[in-house]
Amino acid sequence: MAKTTPAKRVIQELGGIYRFNRVSQKTAAARTGISASAISRRLNGDTSPTIDELFAMASAAGVNVRIEFLPAEAESVA
């Protein structure tokens, strides 16, 4: 089974927000300036959005993005 990457999980979450808020790809394109076909490719996981695109796509869906950098957990040595 293929491992779901953090980037894929973010896009899946954003796709869910689009569906929940009933934001079409056409509407998102008009709000972001990103073509509807490019948004489709991003949401389908065919290509990854840039950070700027991610923020724009989230804003089009009525949500904000917050990125946190947290200390890495130390690996335990057995």
Secondary structure, DSSP 8 states (H G I E B T S, - for coil): -----HHHHHHHHHHHHHHHTT--HHHHHHHHSS-HHHHHHHHTTSS---HHHHHHHHHHTT----------------
